[in-house]
Amino acid sequence: MFDPGSDPDADLLSAAVAGDRDAFAALLRRHYDRIHGLAWQLTGSRADADDVAQDVCCALVEKIAGFRREAKFSTWLCGIVYNACRDLHRRKRSFGGFTARLAVLAGLARAPDGRDLYDAIWLKSAIMRLKPAYRDTAILVVGQQLTHGEAAGILGVAEATISWRMHEVRRLIAEDRTPTA
């Protein structure tokens, strides 16, 4: 059972929920790198991570009042970022994704810069072959250093499922590194 008093953000969070703008700003400063980093890990693009981070920060203004203190603030925040990235993926698969690509081709928008391409290749080389469930689990447990229970809460599965998925991730990566004759 989670003890809300053990959350390192408890004091700032109480003040922010009560409407203290300075406390809210301090929470955002404290957690922005985590928001952006997780978004980057999940999207593979700096530009998409920037968009997700901005959306999450704006949404927190309204969502923070609904925080029920059933988990650490940072864990709850990872859930919001995860859902925002999932929503972005859905939107990109829609017609809007097509029009965005068309805008780049027509010269109406900038294409991703070389750093995005390099970073995306590096990130994809490590996790591309994993099924989405394994990839998301690994990003939350290893990339965000969440406990198996915290990741289970975000992904809506049992904690044992997270443990099994992490075992499978280690096995699959080990198999991938094994040289073939």
N, C-alpha and C positions, 0 to 999 in steps of 0.2 A: 504494500500500500504506500502510495506517495505521500510524503509529509510536505505540505505547501511551505512550511517554515524553512525547509532545507534548500529551497530554490534560491540561488545566489541573486536572482533578480526580484525577490519578494518585495523589498522596500520600494524600488523604482516602479514596479508593476502596480502596487497598491496606489501609489501617487498618480500614476498615469491613468489608471482606471477611474480615479476620482476627478480627472480632468486637468491634472498638472501638465502643462505643455512642455516644461523643461524636463520633467521626468520622462515623458514620452520621447522627446528628442534624445535624451541620454540612452534610453533603451535602443532606439534606432542606431545610434552611433556604436553602441556596444555590440550589436548583432548584425550590422550591415554586411560585414565581410562574410559572415556565415550565410546570410541570405543569398548574396551574390555568388559565393563559392558553390553552394549547393545547386543553384540555378545553372551555373556554368557546367557543373558535372553532369547534370541531368539533360541539358540541351546541347552541350558540346560547342556552343557559340557564345562569344563575348557579347555580341549585339543582342542576342536573345536573352542572355543572363541580365544585361542591363535593363531590358524591357520588363522581365519578370520581377527583378528587384524593385523597380519603380512601382509596378502594379501592386506588389506585396506591401510596400511601405505605405502606399495610398490606402489600400484596403485595411491595413492595421488600425487606421484612425477609427473606423467603425467596428472592426472585429474585436478590438482589445476589450471592450466592455463586456463581451460575451465569453471571455476566458474564464473557465470554471475551476482552474487550479487543480485539475485531476492529474496533471503531469507538469514537469518543469516547463517554464516559458519557452526555453530553447527547443524543447521537443515539440511543443505545440506549434511553434514557429516553423520548424522543419516540415510539419504536416501541411501548413499553409503553402509553403514554397513548393512542396511536392505536387500539391493539387494545382497550383498555378502553372507549373511546368506541364502537367498532364493536359490542362486546358489549352495551353499554347500548342502542344502537339496536335490536339484535335483541330484547332483553328487552322494550323498550317496544312493539314490534310484537306481542308475544305477549299472552296473556290478562292478564298482570300489568299491562300498560299500560292495559288496559280497567278493571281494578279500581282503579287509581290515579286515573283520571279520574272514576270513579264516586264515589270517596271525597271528591274535591273537590266534586262536585255535591251530595253528601249532607251536606256541611259537616263531614266527619270529618277533612279535611286542608286546609291552606292552599293557595290558588291562587298561582301565581307573582305577585310584586309588580310594580308598574308599571315599575320599572327593567328587569326582565327583558323585558317587552314592548317597551319602547323599544329596548333593546340588540338584541333579536332582530330587530326590524324593520330597524334600521340594518344589521346583519350580513347579513341575508337580502337586502336591497336590492342589496348588492354582489355576492353570489355565488349567489343562489337559482336563477338560470336556468342555471347551469353544471351539466354532468353530474357525478355524484359523483366520477368519476375525476379530472376537471379541478379540482373544488372541493378535494378532498383534496390534490392536488398543489400547488395554489396556497397552501393553508394551511401546508403543510410548508415550501415553498420561500420564500414571501414572509412569511408570518406567523411562522414559526419560524426563518427565515433559515438553513435547512439547504442544503447543496450539493445539486446534482442527484444526485450519487452517493449521498449519505446518504438523500435522499428515495426514491431507487430501491430502496435496501436495505429500507427500511421498507415500501414498497408492493409489493415483490416483482416489480419490472419492471426493464427495462434503463435505464441512464442516458440513452440516446438517447430513450427513450420519455418520460422526464421533460422533456427539452429540447423535444421536439415538443409535449407537453401545455402547457408554459408558453407556447410560441409561439401555440398555439390559444387559450389563456386571454386573452392580450393581444389577439389578433385579435377574439375574441368580445366582449370588453369594449369595444374600440374601435368595433365595429359597433353595440353597444348604446347608445353615447353619440352616435352619428351621428343628427342630427335627421331626421325623416321629413317629407316634404312633404305 
